[in-house]
Amino acid sequence: MMHRVIAECEGFGLERNFDDGQTLRLQRSYEAVMKKWSLIAGVGVVLVTWILWIARGCHTGLTHNTAYRSVPDPITGLTGLVPEPAWIPGIDFLGWGFLWGAVIAAIGWIGDAWRQASGNSSSRKK
């Protein structure tokens, strides 16, 4: 039986047998799968950070753990500020979220390049 192998590497793959007895085997390498999922995870971190920042008010200052509410004094009628515990993400939260998302997304490419440079890649020819 003759085999036609497109890419032979460790990982996930599909195999198709033809009428003439030949086999076409397509496999995805571990590195390709890690690149894909690290990119998805990085984009997910960025999106969750951005959605949280927008949902909590797009605060362009630093992150706060206290919000102040105006309350009128019942006797004098003057308004005063009363602190209340509240989490308000600021621009620093958005920046750190974007930075960590980029780091997570880059892990797949950096790890793949490092493995190929050191000769530890599972997709190299044996």
Backbone bond lengths (Angstrom), bond angles and torsions (degrees), N, CA, C in turn:
res aa  C-N    CA-C-N  psi(-1)  N-CA   C-N-CA  omega(-1)  CA-C   N-CA-C  phi
1 M - - - 1.442 - - 1.527 108.89 -
2 M 1.308 117.14 125.38 1.457 122.41 -179.17 1.532 109.08 -88.11
3 H 1.318 116.55 141.14 1.455 121.01 -179.41 1.522 109.35 -116.43
4 R 1.309 115.96 133.89 1.443 122.47 170.65 1.523 106.24 -105.97
5 V 1.297 117.72 111.47 1.456 120.86 -176.47 1.523 107.99 -110.94
6 I 1.317 116.19 118.92 1.460 120.72 179.29 1.520 110.19 -79.93
7 A 1.290 116.89 -51.38 1.460 120.65 179.63 1.513 107.62 -146.20
8 E 1.290 116.68 118.93 1.452 120.27 -180.00 1.517 108.22 -110.35
9 C 1.298 115.73 107.33 1.448 121.68 179.48 1.517 108.46 -148.13
10 E 1.305 115.24 167.35 1.448 118.99 176.00 1.516 108.29 -73.28
11 G 1.294 117.42 148.98 1.456 119.90 176.98 1.500 111.59 135.31
12 F 1.308 114.89 -148.46 1.445 121.85 -175.45 1.512 108.90 -102.60
13 G 1.328 117.58 145.86 1.444 117.77 -178.20 1.505 113.85 -159.50
14 L 1.312 114.46 173.11 1.444 123.25 177.01 1.512 108.15 -124.67
15 E 1.318 116.63 147.25 1.455 120.39 179.65 1.524 107.84 -131.44
16 R 1.335 116.03 136.69 1.458 120.24 179.81 1.516 108.87 -130.84
17 N 1.319 116.84 128.47 1.461 122.32 177.73 1.526 109.15 -97.53
18 F 1.331 115.86 134.06 1.462 121.62 179.34 1.523 110.17 -98.84
19 D 1.328 116.08 166.98 1.464 121.87 -178.06 1.527 112.57 -64.43
20 D 1.338 116.31 -29.46 1.459 119.14 -177.58 1.530 112.86 -83.95
21 G 1.323 117.81 8.95 1.455 121.16 177.16 1.510 114.19 89.97
22 Q 1.323 116.96 0.76 1.457 119.12 179.10 1.524 109.92 -87.64
23 T 1.321 114.82 154.10 1.456 121.18 -178.92 1.519 108.92 -122.55
24 L 1.314 115.88 131.53 1.456 121.68 174.69 1.517 107.02 -107.25
25 R 1.320 116.75 119.71 1.455 121.56 -176.48 1.527 108.83 -118.58
26 L 1.309 116.44 116.40 1.462 122.40 176.27 1.518 108.03 -110.02
27 Q 1.286 116.34 123.59 1.460 119.64 -179.63 1.511 109.08 -130.75
28 R 1.317 114.28 145.85 1.463 120.34 176.90 1.523 107.84 -101.51
29 S 1.294 115.59 135.38 1.451 119.38 -178.76 1.526 110.86 -76.90
30 Y 1.302 114.87 161.09 1.457 121.68 176.50 1.521 110.28 -59.05
31 E 1.335 116.22 -39.15 1.459 120.83 -179.73 1.520 111.27 -63.60
32 A 1.336 117.33 -40.50 1.460 120.82 179.73 1.528 110.80 -64.93
33 V 1.316 116.04 -40.29 1.465 120.00 178.82 1.531 109.81 -66.11
34 M 1.330 117.72 -42.69 1.463 120.95 179.51 1.523 111.53 -65.95
35 K 1.325 117.92 -37.98 1.461 120.35 176.27 1.519 110.35 -59.70
36 K 1.316 116.03 -46.01 1.457 121.30 -178.06 1.520 111.09 -62.36
37 W 1.333 117.08 -50.04 1.453 119.70 -175.79 1.518 113.07 -73.73
38 S 1.325 118.84 -29.76 1.464 118.99 175.43 1.525 110.01 -70.01
39 L 1.326 117.45 -35.44 1.457 120.22 176.12 1.531 110.56 -66.26
40 I 1.319 117.15 -43.50 1.463 120.92 178.75 1.529 110.56 -62.76
41 A 1.328 117.38 -43.26 1.467 120.99 179.46 1.531 111.15 -65.22
42 G 1.338 117.28 -41.72 1.460 120.56 178.92 1.516 112.24 -63.63
43 V 1.320 116.66 -44.28 1.468 120.32 177.87 1.526 109.89 -65.73
44 G 1.329 117.40 -36.38 1.457 120.87 176.94 1.523 112.47 -62.37
45 V 1.321 116.94 -42.78 1.469 121.00 178.30 1.527 110.00 -62.69
46 V 1.326 116.79 -43.60 1.469 120.47 179.42 1.529 110.23 -63.02
47 L 1.326 117.72 -45.02 1.466 120.31 -178.81 1.528 112.33 -65.27
48 V 1.328 117.59 -42.73 1.465 120.49 179.08 1.524 110.16 -64.12
49 T 1.324 117.27 -41.54 1.467 120.75 177.66 1.513 110.95 -61.55
50 W 1.316 116.87 -46.47 1.460 121.63 -178.12 1.529 111.01 -65.04
51 I 1.333 117.56 -42.90 1.467 121.21 -179.88 1.533 110.81 -65.48
52 L 1.337 117.46 -41.70 1.467 120.18 177.32 1.524 111.17 -62.94
53 W 1.320 116.90 -42.36 1.464 121.40 -179.24 1.529 110.18 -63.57
54 I 1.330 117.27 -43.13 1.462 120.67 179.53 1.533 110.41 -69.64
55 A 1.321 117.98 -42.41 1.459 121.30 -177.82 1.525 112.38 -64.87
56 R 1.312 117.31 -29.26 1.463 120.67 -178.52 1.523 112.94 -94.60
57 G 1.342 117.98 9.29 1.456 119.46 169.20 1.511 117.64 114.47
58 C 1.290 121.02 7.22 1.484 123.41 177.93 1.530 112.07 51.50
59 H 1.296 116.94 47.92 1.469 121.74 -178.85 1.522 109.26 -71.45
60 T 1.334 116.97 121.32 1.465 120.62 -176.60 1.526 112.92 -91.09
61 G 1.313 117.66 -0.38 1.451 120.46 174.27 1.517 109.89 -89.51
62 L 1.328 115.69 -160.81 1.458 120.53 177.42 1.528 110.47 -80.64
63 T 1.316 116.36 162.94 1.464 121.84 -179.85 1.528 110.06 -66.14
64 H 1.346 115.16 136.82 1.458 121.26 -179.48 1.521 109.94 -118.99
65 N 1.331 116.08 149.59 1.456 122.34 174.62 1.526 111.26 -108.41
66 T 1.332 116.81 0.84 1.454 121.91 -178.01 1.525 109.10 -136.30
67 A 1.321 115.91 135.62 1.463 121.48 173.53 1.528 107.91 -115.97
68 Y 1.312 116.33 147.00 1.460 121.01 -179.09 1.523 109.50 -108.67
69 R 1.330 114.85 135.03 1.454 121.62 -179.28 1.522 108.17 -119.21
70 S 1.331 115.76 137.89 1.472 120.66 177.93 1.522 109.55 -80.57
71 V 1.330 115.38 126.68 1.463 121.39 179.58 1.525 108.09 -129.31
72 P 1.313 117.30 126.07 1.479 118.59 177.35 1.534 110.90 -75.49
73 D 1.301 115.41 140.14 1.464 120.89 176.82 1.533 107.72 -75.01
74 P 1.335 118.44 130.28 1.461 119.14 -175.74 1.535 114.09 -69.57
75 I 1.301 117.18 -22.46 1.460 119.43 -176.63 1.525 111.03 -91.80
76 T 1.341 116.95 -53.02 1.460 119.89 -174.58 1.530 113.01 -89.66
77 G 1.322 117.80 -21.43 1.463 120.31 -179.12 1.520 113.37 85.14
78 L 1.325 117.16 -2.86 1.464 120.14 178.26 1.530 109.38 -77.94
79 T 1.316 115.41 149.07 1.467 119.06 177.63 1.522 109.67 -95.99
80 G 1.297 113.94 138.90 1.454 120.44 178.58 1.520 109.67 -128.96
81 L 1.321 116.35 160.95 1.461 121.71 179.57 1.522 109.67 -95.31
82 V 1.335 115.27 130.92 1.460 121.42 179.27 1.524 107.68 -116.26
83 P 1.338 118.01 124.49 1.472 119.02 179.16 1.527 111.55 -75.56
84 E 1.332 114.30 139.40 1.460 121.26 176.13 1.522 108.12 -130.83
85 P 1.335 117.29 142.11 1.468 118.28 177.46 1.530 110.38 -70.00
86 A 1.330 115.72 125.23 1.469 121.80 178.47 1.518 107.63 -158.48
87 W 1.315 115.43 144.59 1.467 119.72 178.25 1.522 108.73 -100.88
88 I 1.324 116.00 120.10 1.457 121.89 -179.94 1.527 107.44 -122.74
89 P 1.342 117.79 104.98 1.466 119.36 -179.00 1.518 110.75 -69.75
90 G 1.312 115.16 137.58 1.451 120.83 -179.72 1.515 111.80 -107.86
91 I 1.318 114.01 -167.48 1.462 120.45 -178.07 1.530 110.99 -67.28
92 D 1.332 117.18 -26.58 1.463 119.57 176.62 1.527 110.93 -67.83
93 F 1.335 118.24 -37.62 1.463 122.08 175.35 1.533 110.02 -62.12
94 L 1.316 116.40 -43.35 1.462 120.60 179.34 1.527 110.83 -64.36
95 G 1.320 117.09 -43.63 1.462 120.82 179.85 1.520 112.75 -64.02
96 W 1.335 116.89 -45.35 1.465 120.02 179.25 1.526 111.18 -65.85
97 G 1.324 116.93 -37.41 1.463 119.70 177.37 1.514 112.09 -63.43
98 F 1.338 116.49 -42.80 1.470 120.15 177.88 1.524 110.85 -66.17
99 L 1.335 116.86 -39.84 1.458 120.46 179.44 1.532 110.73 -63.41
100 W 1.333 118.43 -47.57 1.461 121.20 -179.91 1.523 111.63 -66.33
101 G 1.325 117.34 -34.94 1.460 119.88 174.74 1.521 111.89 -62.16
102 A 1.337 116.57 -41.45 1.466 120.65 177.92 1.523 111.24 -67.21
103 V 1.332 117.42 -38.65 1.468 120.78 178.48 1.527 110.54 -64.37
104 I 1.327 117.06 -44.25 1.467 120.46 179.56 1.516 110.38 -64.27
105 A 1.336 117.62 -42.39 1.459 120.63 179.51 1.527 111.56 -66.10
106 A 1.320 117.64 -32.34 1.466 121.23 -178.12 1.527 112.63 -79.65
107 I 1.316 117.76 -17.73 1.462 120.40 -177.76 1.521 111.46 -58.45
108 G 1.315 117.59 -41.56 1.465 120.92 179.74 1.516 112.67 -60.78
109 W 1.329 116.72 -44.10 1.466 119.73 -178.92 1.526 111.80 -74.02
110 I 1.312 117.68 -40.22 1.460 120.00 179.92 1.524 110.30 -66.93
111 G 1.346 116.59 -44.07 1.457 120.50 179.23 1.514 112.20 -62.69
112 D 1.333 117.09 -39.83 1.463 121.02 179.04 1.527 110.62 -66.23
113 A 1.327 117.30 -43.89 1.462 120.18 179.22 1.526 110.77 -65.08
114 W 1.327 117.47 -38.37 1.464 120.90 179.68 1.523 110.38 -66.72
115 R 1.344 117.16 -42.07 1.463 119.98 179.21 1.524 111.32 -65.10
116 Q 1.316 117.60 -39.88 1.455 120.16 179.71 1.528 111.47 -68.70
117 A 1.327 116.84 -37.10 1.462 120.12 179.31 1.521 111.80 -69.52
118 S 1.333 117.00 -33.59 1.460 119.60 -178.73 1.526 112.56 -88.47
119 G 1.337 116.53 -6.83 1.460 119.77 178.77 1.513 113.87 82.96
120 N 1.317 117.94 16.28 1.466 121.71 -179.45 1.512 112.54 -100.26
121 S 1.308 118.39 17.96 1.452 120.98 -177.95 1.516 110.33 -77.87
122 S 1.331 115.85 136.44 1.451 119.52 179.11 1.529 111.47 -79.12
123 S 1.348 117.70 -11.33 1.451 119.95 -177.94 1.537 113.33 -93.55
124 R 1.308 117.00 1.28 1.467 118.06 179.89 1.535 109.87 -76.01
125 K 1.309 116.34 154.42 1.450 120.72 -176.67 1.508 110.60 -73.92
126 K 1.334 114.95 139.16 1.468 120.41 -177.84 1.496 111.29 -101.53
